[in-house]
C-alpha cells in the first residue's frame, strides 16, 4: 500500500482573480495551457502518490475532465462535493466522513498554489518527529495576508498568527497551503458545520503545545490569487523556474507548440507556449513570456508580450496586448491596446479601444473606438 494519501482543497471561488474566475473555478485556470490542478496532480504522481481526493464546491461540475488526466497519470482520483461552503476544516471533515481517507498520513494542498514541495522529505520530517501536523513553509516579505509561524530551534511551532500586522512578529515563515497531518486530527473537526482550520483548531493545537512542526526546504511557491501573480506563475513555468511542464510539444528551447498550429512569417520570441490549432498571421510579433490557448488567432501586425490568452481568443490586426489576461472566447479588435488589464470570457473589445489597468467583465461588448480606460 502506498505510504501517503493526498487531498486538494479546490472548492473556493477565487474572488480576487475575477473576472477570470467568475465562472471558472480557480484550480482550473490554465497555467502554461494546463489547468493548475492538473499540474498539481502531475507533481503528486511524480512524487509516488496514487490516492488523491479533490474536495470540490464552487462549479464542481467543471472538474469532470480532470478525471481523464488523473487516469492517464495512474491516479486513483476521488471527487467529493461539499453540500455548502464548509471552510477548510469543514471540507476536510466532510471528505473524511465520506470515506475518502484511511489511517495513512494525509498531504493537504490548497488548489490555488503553484508549488513543488519535496513530498518525501516532508513525509520523513513528519514521521521522524511523530508530528500531528507538519507545515511545508515558505518565506515572504509581507506577511499581512498569510498565516505566520514562529518556530523553535527544532522546528516546532511555538506561535501561529493569522494575517498579522508587520510589527506583531519578526517571522517571515508562512503557511504555504501545503501540510501533512495525521488523520486523527480530522476527527477533532465538528461534523457537517462550517469550520476554519486556521482560525479555530490550529490556534488551540498551538496553545496546547501539541506536536506541530514546520519545514522550510526552499522549494518554489507562488500564490496565484492576484492577476500579477497569475501572470508570474505562467512566466516562471515558461522560464523553467518551477518544475511544471507546459502543454504541447517542446519543439525548440523555450517553445512549446500544439498540434496544427501555424505561424509562418510571424516572429515568436521565446519562451512561449502555443496551443493546438493556433493561427498566427504573417507579421504578428510575440515578444516572449506569452501563452496562447488552443484555437487562438493573432492577426497581422499584432504585438503580444507577457500575456496569457485562454482558448478560442481572437486578436485583430495591429492590436497590442501587454501584461494582460484574455479569457476564453474573447475578441480583441484591430488596433486595440490592452496593458495591465483583464478581459473576461466572451467579451468583445472593439477596434481602436484602449484599456490600461482595466477589468472588462464576461460578455461585455465595447463598440469600436468607444472607450479609453486609463488607471492614471
TORKOL-4160 file (C-alpha; in steps of 0.2 Angstrom, whole numbers, padded with zeros to 4 digits, m for minus):
376
<pt num="1" X="0000" Y="0000" Z="0000"/>
<pt num="2" X="0007" Y="0017" Z="m0004"/>
<pt num="3" X="0013" Y="0026" Z="0011"/>
<pt num="4" X="0004" Y="0043" Z="0008"/>
<pt num="5" X="m0013" Y="0049" Z="0003"/>
<pt num="6" X="m0017" Y="0067" Z="m0003"/>
<pt num="7" X="m0032" Y="0079" Z="m0003"/>
<pt num="8" X="m0033" Y="0095" Z="m0014"/>
<pt num="9" X="m0045" Y="0108" Z="m0007"/>
<pt num="10" X="m0052" Y="0115" Z="m0023"/>
<pt num="11" X="m0069" Y="0122" Z="m0018"/>
<pt num="12" X="m0065" Y="0141" Z="m0017"/>
<pt num="13" X="m0072" Y="0155" Z="m0028"/>
<pt num="14" X="m0055" Y="0164" Z="m0031"/>
<pt num="15" X="m0064" Y="0181" Z="m0029"/>
<pt num="16" X="m0048" Y="0191" Z="m0030"/>
<pt num="17" X="m0044" Y="0185" Z="m0048"/>
<pt num="18" X="m0061" Y="0190" Z="m0055"/>
<pt num="19" X="m0067" Y="0191" Z="m0069"/>
<pt num="20" X="m0055" Y="0176" Z="m0073"/>
<pt num="21" X="m0064" Y="0166" Z="m0060"/>
<pt num="22" X="m0082" Y="0172" Z="m0062"/>
<pt num="23" X="m0087" Y="0155" Z="m0069"/>
<pt num="24" X="m0071" Y="0146" Z="m0069"/>
<pt num="25" X="m0065" Y="0138" Z="m0053"/>
<pt num="26" X="m0048" Y="0144" Z="m0048"/>
<pt num="27" X="m0040" Y="0127" Z="m0049"/>
<pt num="28" X="m0045" Y="0125" Z="m0067"/>
<pt num="29" X="m0037" Y="0142" Z="m0073"/>
<pt num="30" X="m0024" Y="0137" Z="m0086"/>
<pt num="31" X="m0005" Y="0139" Z="m0082"/>
<pt num="32" X="0005" Y="0137" Z="m0097"/>
<pt num="33" X="m0010" Y="0129" Z="m0105"/>
<pt num="34" X="m0013" Y="0116" Z="m0092"/>
<pt num="35" X="m0026" Y="0118" Z="m0078"/>
<pt num="36" X="m0017" Y="0122" Z="m0062"/>
<pt num="37" X="m0024" Y="0107" Z="m0053"/>
<pt num="38" X="m0018" Y="0096" Z="m0067"/>
<pt num="39" X="0000" Y="0102" Z="m0063"/>
<pt num="40" X="m0003" Y="0098" Z="m0045"/>
<pt num="41" X="m0009" Y="0081" Z="m0049"/>
<pt num="42" X="0007" Y="0078" Z="m0060"/>
<pt num="43" X="0018" Y="0083" Z="m0046"/>
<pt num="44" X="0009" Y="0071" Z="m0034"/>
<pt num="45" X="0010" Y="0057" Z="m0046"/>
<pt num="46" X="0029" Y="0060" Z="m0049"/>
<pt num="47" X="0031" Y="0060" Z="m0030"/>
<pt num="48" X="0024" Y="0042" Z="m0029"/>
<pt num="49" X="0006" Y="0047" Z="m0023"/>
<pt num="50" X="m0008" Y="0037" Z="m0031"/>
<pt num="51" X="m0023" Y="0040" Z="m0020"/>
<pt num="52" X="m0029" Y="0058" Z="m0021"/>
<pt num="53" X="m0046" Y="0067" Z="m0016"/>
<pt num="54" X="m0052" Y="0083" Z="m0024"/>
<pt num="55" X="m0063" Y="0092" Z="m0011"/>
<pt num="56" X="m0075" Y="0102" Z="m0023"/>
<pt num="57" X="m0088" Y="0116" Z="m0020"/>
<pt num="58" X="m0089" Y="0130" Z="m0032"/>
<pt num="59" X="m0094" Y="0125" Z="m0050"/>
<pt num="60" X="m0089" Y="0107" Z="m0046"/>
<pt num="61" X="m0097" Y="0100" Z="m0062"/>
<pt num="62" X="m0082" Y="0109" Z="m0072"/>
<pt num="63" X="m0070" Y="0096" Z="m0065"/>
<pt num="64" X="m0075" Y="0081" Z="m0074"/>
<pt num="65" X="m0062" Y="0082" Z="m0087"/>
<pt num="66" X="m0049" Y="0082" Z="m0074"/>
<pt num="67" X="m0053" Y="0063" Z="m0071"/>
<pt num="68" X="m0047" Y="0059" Z="m0088"/>
<pt num="69" X="m0030" Y="0067" Z="m0084"/>
<pt num="70" X="m0029" Y="0058" Z="m0067"/>
<pt num="71" X="m0032" Y="0041" Z="m0075"/>
<pt num="72" X="m0018" Y="0045" Z="m0088"/>
<pt num="73" X="m0007" Y="0048" Z="m0073"/>
<pt num="74" X="m0011" Y="0032" Z="m0065"/>
<pt num="75" X="m0020" Y="0041" Z="m0050"/>
<pt num="76" X="m0035" Y="0034" Z="m0040"/>
<pt num="77" X="m0044" Y="0051" Z="m0040"/>
<pt num="78" X="m0060" Y="0054" Z="m0029"/>
<pt num="79" X="m0071" Y="0069" Z="m0032"/>
<pt num="80" X="m0081" Y="0074" Z="m0016"/>
<pt num="81" X="m0093" Y="0089" Z="m0017"/>
<pt num="82" X="m0097" Y="0098" Z="m0001"/>
<pt num="83" X="m0115" Y="0102" Z="0001"/>
<pt num="84" X="m0112" Y="0120" Z="0005"/>
<pt num="85" X="m0096" Y="0130" Z="0009"/>
<pt num="86" X="m0089" Y="0122" Z="0025"/>
<pt num="87" X="m0072" Y="0131" Z="0026"/>
<pt num="88" X="m0055" Y="0122" Z="0026"/>
<pt num="89" X="m0058" Y="0112" Z="0041"/>
<pt num="90" X="m0076" Y="0108" Z="0037"/>
<pt num="91" X="m0071" Y="0102" Z="0019"/>
<pt num="92" X="m0058" Y="0090" Z="0026"/>
<pt num="93" X="m0070" Y="0083" Z="0039"/>
<pt num="94" X="m0084" Y="0081" Z="0025"/>
<pt num="95" X="m0071" Y="0071" Z="0014"/>
<pt num="96" X="m0067" Y="0060" Z="0029"/>
<pt num="97" X="m0085" Y="0057" Z="0033"/>
<pt num="98" X="m0087" Y="0052" Z="0015"/>
<pt num="99" X="m0074" Y="0039" Z="0017"/>
<pt num="100" X="m0060" Y="0047" Z="0007"/>
<pt num="101" X="m0046" Y="0044" Z="0019"/>
<pt num="102" X="m0039" Y="0030" Z="0029"/>
<pt num="103" X="m0026" Y="0029" Z="0043"/>
<pt num="104" X="m0011" Y="0034" Z="0032"/>
<pt num="105" X="m0003" Y="0052" Z="0034"/>
<pt num="106" X="m0013" Y="0064" Z="0023"/>
<pt num="107" X="m0005" Y="0078" Z="0012"/>
<pt num="108" X="m0016" Y="0093" Z="0011"/>
<pt num="109" X="m0013" Y="0105" Z="m0003"/>
<pt num="110" X="m0024" Y="0121" Z="m0007"/>
<pt num="111" X="m0030" Y="0121" Z="m0025"/>
<pt num="112" X="m0023" Y="0138" Z="m0029"/>
<pt num="113" X="m0004" Y="0137" Z="m0026"/>
<pt num="114" X="0010" Y="0134" Z="m0038"/>
<pt num="115" X="0022" Y="0124" Z="m0028"/>
<pt num="116" X="0034" Y="0109" Z="m0030"/>
<pt num="117" X="0036" Y="0103" Z="m0012"/>
<pt num="118" X="0048" Y="0089" Z="m0009"/>
<pt num="119" X="0034" Y="0077" Z="m0003"/>
<pt num="120" X="0045" Y="0063" Z="0003"/>
<pt num="121" X="0056" Y="0074" Z="0013"/>
<pt num="122" X="0041" Y="0082" Z="0021"/>
<pt num="123" X="0034" Y="0064" Z="0025"/>
<pt num="124" X="0051" Y="0059" Z="0033"/>
<pt num="125" X="0051" Y="0075" Z="0043"/>
<pt num="126" X="0033" Y="0072" Z="0049"/>
<pt num="127" X="0036" Y="0054" Z="0054"/>
<pt num="128" X="0053" Y="0057" Z="0062"/>
<pt num="129" X="0045" Y="0069" Z="0074"/>
<pt num="130" X="0029" Y="0059" Z="0076"/>
<pt num="131" X="0020" Y="0075" Z="0072"/>
<pt num="132" X="0002" Y="0078" Z="0072"/>
<pt num="133" X="0004" Y="0091" Z="0059"/>
<pt num="134" X="0019" Y="0097" Z="0049"/>
<pt num="135" X="0018" Y="0113" Z="0038"/>
<pt num="136" X="0028" Y="0115" Z="0022"/>
<pt num="137" X="0034" Y="0133" Z="0024"/>
<pt num="138" X="0039" Y="0147" Z="0013"/>
<pt num="139" X="0046" Y="0164" Z="0017"/>
<pt num="140" X="0038" Y="0181" Z="0011"/>
<pt num="141" X="0042" Y="0199" Z="0014"/>
<pt num="142" X="0024" Y="0205" Z="0018"/>
<pt num="143" X="0016" Y="0193" Z="0030"/>
<pt num="144" X="0000" Y="0203" Z="0032"/>
<pt num="145" X="m0010" Y="0191" Z="0020"/>
<pt num="146" X="m0004" Y="0174" Z="0027"/>
<pt num="147" X="m0004" Y="0163" Z="0042"/>
<pt num="148" X="0013" Y="0166" Z="0050"/>
<pt num="149" X="0023" Y="0153" Z="0061"/>
<pt num="150" X="0036" Y="0156" Z="0074"/>
<pt num="151" X="0047" Y="0141" Z="0076"/>
<pt num="152" X="0058" Y="0134" Z="0090"/>
<pt num="153" X="0076" Y="0128" Z="0086"/>
<pt num="154" X="0069" Y="0110" Z="0082"/>
<pt num="155" X="0056" Y="0116" Z="0070"/>
<pt num="156" X="0042" Y="0115" Z="0082"/>
<pt num="157" X="0028" Y="0128" Z="0080"/>
<pt num="158" X="0029" Y="0140" Z="0095"/>
<pt num="159" X="0016" Y="0153" Z="0089"/>
<pt num="160" X="0004" Y="0155" Z="0075"/>
<pt num="161" X="m0003" Y="0172" Z="0069"/>
<pt num="162" X="m0016" Y="0173" Z="0056"/>
<pt num="163" X="m0013" Y="0189" Z="0044"/>
<pt num="164" X="m0003" Y="0199" Z="0057"/>
<pt num="165" X="0002" Y="0217" Z="0056"/>
<pt num="166" X="0021" Y="0218" Z="0052"/>
<pt num="167" X="0025" Y="0224" Z="0070"/>
<pt num="168" X="0017" Y="0209" Z="0078"/>
<pt num="169" X="0031" Y="0196" Z="0073"/>
<pt num="170" X="0049" Y="0196" Z="0066"/>
<pt num="171" X="0045" Y="0179" Z="0057"/>
<pt num="172" X="0043" Y="0179" Z="0038"/>
<pt num="173" X="0039" Y="0160" Z="0038"/>
<pt num="174" X="0021" Y="0157" Z="0032"/>
<pt num="175" X="0009" Y="0143" Z="0029"/>
<pt num="176" X="0010" Y="0139" Z="0011"/>
<pt num="177" X="m0006" Y="0130" Z="0010"/>
<pt num="178" X="0003" Y="0113" Z="0010"/>
<pt num="179" X="0003" Y="0102" Z="0026"/>
<pt num="180" X="0005" Y="0084" Z="0031"/>
<pt num="181" X="m0007" Y="0079" Z="0045"/>
<pt num="182" X="m0011" Y="0063" Z="0055"/>
<pt num="183" X="m0029" Y="0058" Z="0051"/>
<pt num="184" X="m0034" Y="0058" Z="0069"/>
<pt num="185" X="m0033" Y="0077" Z="0068"/>
<pt num="186" X="m0048" Y="0077" Z="0057"/>
<pt num="187" X="m0059" Y="0069" Z="0070"/>
<pt num="188" X="m0057" Y="0084" Z="0081"/>
<pt num="189" X="m0066" Y="0095" Z="0067"/>
<pt num="190" X="m0085" Y="0096" Z="0070"/>
<pt num="191" X="m0096" Y="0086" Z="0058"/>
<pt num="192" X="m0107" Y="0095" Z="0045"/>
<pt num="193" X="m0103" Y="0113" Z="0050"/>
<pt num="194" X="m0093" Y="0127" Z="0044"/>
<pt num="195" X="m0075" Y="0126" Z="0052"/>
<pt num="196" X="m0060" Y="0136" Z="0048"/>
<pt num="197" X="m0045" Y="0125" Z="0052"/>
<pt num="198" X="m0033" Y="0141" Z="0053"/>
<pt num="199" X="m0044" Y="0151" Z="0065"/>
<pt num="200" X="m0052" Y="0138" Z="0076"/>
<pt num="201" X="m0042" Y="0121" Z="0078"/>
<pt num="202" X="m0025" Y="0127" Z="0074"/>
<pt num="203" X="m0023" Y="0140" Z="0087"/>
<pt num="204" X="m0029" Y="0128" Z="0100"/>
<pt num="205" X="m0017" Y="0115" Z="0095"/>
<pt num="206" X="m0003" Y="0128" Z="0096"/>
<pt num="207" X="m0008" Y="0134" Z="0113"/>
<pt num="208" X="m0009" Y="0116" Z="0120"/>
<pt num="209" X="0009" Y="0113" Z="0114"/>
<pt num="210" X="0004" Y="0098" Z="0103"/>
<pt num="211" X="0017" Y="0091" Z="0091"/>
<pt num="212" X="0016" Y="0104" Z="0077"/>
<pt num="213" X="0031" Y="0107" Z="0066"/>
<pt num="214" X="0037" Y="0117" Z="0051"/>
<pt num="215" X="0049" Y="0113" Z="0037"/>
<pt num="216" X="0057" Y="0125" Z="0025"/>
<pt num="217" X="0066" Y="0117" Z="0011"/>
<pt num="218" X="0067" Y="0132" Z="m0001"/>
<pt num="219" X="0056" Y="0124" Z="m0014"/>
<pt num="220" X="0046" Y="0135" Z="m0027"/>
<pt num="221" X="0030" Y="0143" Z="m0021"/>
<pt num="222" X="0018" Y="0156" Z="m0028"/>
<pt num="223" X="0000" Y="0160" Z="m0023"/>
<pt num="224" X="m0010" Y="0164" Z="m0039"/>
<pt num="225" X="m0023" Y="0174" Z="m0030"/>
<pt num="226" X="m0020" Y="0191" Z="m0039"/>
<pt num="227" X="m0018" Y="0194" Z="m0058"/>
<pt num="228" X="0000" Y="0199" Z="m0057"/>
<pt num="229" X="0004" Y="0183" Z="m0048"/>
<pt num="230" X="m0005" Y="0173" Z="m0060"/>
<pt num="231" X="0005" Y="0180" Z="m0074"/>
<pt num="232" X="0020" Y="0177" Z="m0064"/>
<pt num="233" X="0016" Y="0159" Z="m0062"/>
<pt num="234" X="0014" Y="0157" Z="m0081"/>
<pt num="235" X="0030" Y="0166" Z="m0084"/>
<pt num="236" X="0040" Y="0156" Z="m0071"/>
<pt num="237" X="0034" Y="0140" Z="m0079"/>
<pt num="238" X="0040" Y="0146" Z="m0096"/>
<pt num="239" X="0056" Y="0151" Z="m0089"/>
<pt num="240" X="0059" Y="0134" Z="m0080"/>
<pt num="241" X="0059" Y="0142" Z="m0063"/>
<pt num="242" X="0047" Y="0129" Z="m0057"/>
<pt num="243" X="0046" Y="0111" Z="m0062"/>
<pt num="244" X="0029" Y="0111" Z="m0070"/>
<pt num="245" X="0028" Y="0107" Z="m0089"/>
<pt num="246" X="0019" Y="0117" Z="m0102"/>
<pt num="247" X="0007" Y="0108" Z="m0113"/>
<pt num="248" X="0012" Y="0104" Z="m0131"/>
<pt num="249" X="0027" Y="0098" Z="m0139"/>
<pt num="250" X="0044" Y="0105" Z="m0134"/>
<pt num="251" X="0049" Y="0110" Z="m0152"/>
<pt num="252" X="0063" Y="0122" Z="m0148"/>
<pt num="253" X="0072" Y="0128" Z="m0132"/>
<pt num="254" X="0059" Y="0139" Z="m0123"/>
<pt num="255" X="0045" Y="0135" Z="m0136"/>
<pt num="256" X="0030" Y="0123" Z="m0134"/>
<pt num="257" X="0018" Y="0120" Z="m0148"/>
<pt num="258" X="0002" Y="0111" Z="m0150"/>
<pt num="259" X="m0004" Y="0101" Z="m0165"/>
<pt num="260" X="m0010" Y="0110" Z="m0180"/>
<pt num="261" X="m0003" Y="0127" Z="m0176"/>
<pt num="262" X="0003" Y="0138" Z="m0190"/>
<pt num="263" X="0015" Y="0153" Z="m0188"/>
<pt num="264" X="0024" Y="0155" Z="m0204"/>
<pt num="265" X="0031" Y="0173" Z="m0206"/>
<pt num="266" X="0027" Y="0178" Z="m0188"/>
<pt num="267" X="0040" Y="0182" Z="m0175"/>
<pt num="268" X="0039" Y="0172" Z="m0159"/>
<pt num="269" X="0052" Y="0176" Z="m0146"/>
<pt num="270" X="0055" Y="0163" Z="m0133"/>
<pt num="271" X="0049" Y="0157" Z="m0120"/>
<pt num="272" X="0031" Y="0155" Z="m0127"/>
<pt num="273" X="0018" Y="0142" Z="m0127"/>
<pt num="274" X="0006" Y="0140" Z="m0142"/>
<pt num="275" X="m0009" Y="0129" Z="m0140"/>
<pt num="276" X="m0017" Y="0117" Z="m0153"/>
<pt num="277" X="m0023" Y="0124" Z="m0169"/>
<pt num="278" X="m0017" Y="0142" Z="m0167"/>
<pt num="279" X="m0016" Y="0153" Z="m0181"/>
<pt num="280" X="m0003" Y="0167" Z="m0180"/>
<pt num="281" X="m0003" Y="0178" Z="m0196"/>
<pt num="282" X="0012" Y="0184" Z="m0205"/>
<pt num="283" X="0019" Y="0200" Z="m0197"/>
<pt num="284" X="0012" Y="0196" Z="m0180"/>
<pt num="285" X="0025" Y="0198" Z="m0166"/>
<pt num="286" X="0026" Y="0188" Z="m0149"/>
<pt num="287" X="0039" Y="0196" Z="m0139"/>
<pt num="288" X="0041" Y="0182" Z="m0126"/>
<pt num="289" X="0033" Y="0176" Z="m0110"/>
<pt num="290" X="0017" Y="0173" Z="m0120"/>
<pt num="291" X="0004" Y="0159" Z="m0119"/>
<pt num="292" X="m0009" Y="0156" Z="m0132"/>
<pt num="293" X="m0023" Y="0145" Z="m0128"/>
<pt num="294" X="m0030" Y="0132" Z="m0140"/>
<pt num="295" X="m0038" Y="0138" Z="m0157"/>
<pt num="296" X="m0032" Y="0156" Z="m0154"/>
<pt num="297" X="m0029" Y="0168" Z="m0168"/>
<pt num="298" X="m0017" Y="0183" Z="m0169"/>
<pt num="299" X="m0019" Y="0195" Z="m0184"/>
<pt num="300" X="m0005" Y="0203" Z="m0194"/>
<pt num="301" X="0004" Y="0217" Z="m0185"/>
<pt num="302" X="m0002" Y="0212" Z="m0168"/>
<pt num="303" X="0011" Y="0213" Z="m0154"/>
<pt num="304" X="0010" Y="0202" Z="m0138"/>
<pt num="305" X="0021" Y="0201" Z="m0123"/>
<pt num="306" X="0020" Y="0194" Z="m0105"/>
<pt num="307" X="0002" Y="0189" Z="m0108"/>
<pt num="308" X="m0010" Y="0174" Z="m0106"/>
<pt num="309" X="m0023" Y="0171" Z="m0119"/>
<pt num="310" X="m0036" Y="0157" Z="m0115"/>
<pt num="311" X="m0044" Y="0146" Z="m0128"/>
<pt num="312" X="m0053" Y="0152" Z="m0143"/>
<pt num="313" X="m0047" Y="0170" Z="m0142"/>
<pt num="314" X="m0046" Y="0181" Z="m0157"/>
<pt num="315" X="m0034" Y="0195" Z="m0158"/>
<pt num="316" X="m0036" Y="0208" Z="m0173"/>
<pt num="317" X="m0023" Y="0216" Z="m0184"/>
<pt num="318" X="m0011" Y="0228" Z="m0176"/>
<pt num="319" X="m0018" Y="0225" Z="m0158"/>
<pt num="320" X="m0006" Y="0226" Z="m0144"/>
<pt num="321" X="m0008" Y="0216" Z="m0128"/>
<pt num="322" X="0005" Y="0218" Z="m0114"/>
<pt num="323" X="0005" Y="0211" Z="m0096"/>
<pt num="324" X="m0013" Y="0206" Z="m0098"/>
<pt num="325" X="m0025" Y="0191" Z="m0097"/>
<pt num="326" X="m0038" Y="0187" Z="m0110"/>
<pt num="327" X="m0051" Y="0174" Z="m0105"/>
<pt num="328" X="m0059" Y="0161" Z="m0116"/>
<pt num="329" X="m0069" Y="0166" Z="m0132"/>
<pt num="330" X="m0064" Y="0185" Z="m0131"/>
<pt num="331" X="m0062" Y="0195" Z="m0146"/>
<pt num="332" X="m0049" Y="0209" Z="m0147"/>
<pt num="333" X="m0052" Y="0221" Z="m0161"/>
<pt num="334" X="m0040" Y="0229" Z="m0174"/>
<pt num="335" X="m0028" Y="0242" Z="m0166"/>
<pt num="336" X="m0035" Y="0239" Z="m0149"/>
<pt num="337" X="m0022" Y="0241" Z="m0134"/>
<pt num="338" X="m0023" Y="0231" Z="m0118"/>
<pt num="339" X="m0010" Y="0234" Z="m0105"/>
<pt num="340" X="m0011" Y="0228" Z="m0087"/>
<pt num="341" X="m0029" Y="0223" Z="m0090"/>
<pt num="342" X="m0041" Y="0208" Z="m0089"/>
<pt num="343" X="m0054" Y="0204" Z="m0102"/>
<pt num="344" X="m0067" Y="0192" Z="m0097"/>
<pt num="345" X="m0074" Y="0177" Z="m0106"/>
<pt num="346" X="m0083" Y="0180" Z="m0122"/>
<pt num="347" X="m0081" Y="0199" Z="m0120"/>
<pt num="348" X="m0078" Y="0209" Z="m0136"/>
<pt num="349" X="m0066" Y="0224" Z="m0137"/>
<pt num="350" X="m0070" Y="0234" Z="m0152"/>
<pt num="351" X="m0057" Y="0241" Z="m0164"/>
<pt num="352" X="m0046" Y="0255" Z="m0158"/>
<pt num="353" X="m0051" Y="0254" Z="m0139"/>
<pt num="354" X="m0038" Y="0256" Z="m0126"/>
<pt num="355" X="m0038" Y="0248" Z="m0109"/>
<pt num="356" X="m0025" Y="0251" Z="m0096"/>
<pt num="357" X="m0026" Y="0244" Z="m0079"/>
<pt num="358" X="m0044" Y="0239" Z="m0083"/>
<pt num="359" X="m0056" Y="0224" Z="m0080"/>
<pt num="360" X="m0069" Y="0220" Z="m0093"/>
<pt num="361" X="m0081" Y="0208" Z="m0087"/>
<pt num="362" X="m0088" Y="0192" Z="m0095"/>
<pt num="363" X="m0099" Y="0195" Z="m0111"/>
<pt num="364" X="m0097" Y="0214" Z="m0111"/>
<pt num="365" X="m0095" Y="0222" Z="m0128"/>
<pt num="366" X="m0086" Y="0238" Z="m0132"/>
<pt num="367" X="m0091" Y="0246" Z="m0149"/>
<pt num="368" X="m0077" Y="0252" Z="m0160"/>
<pt num="369" X="m0067" Y="0267" Z="m0153"/>
<pt num="370" X="m0079" Y="0270" Z="m0139"/>
<pt num="371" X="m0068" Y="0269" Z="m0124"/>
<pt num="372" X="m0051" Y="0273" Z="m0117"/>
<pt num="373" X="m0048" Y="0266" Z="m0099"/>
<pt num="374" X="m0033" Y="0273" Z="m0090"/>
<pt num="375" X="m0029" Y="0270" Z="m0072"/>
<pt num="376" X="m0020" Y="0287" Z="m0072"/>
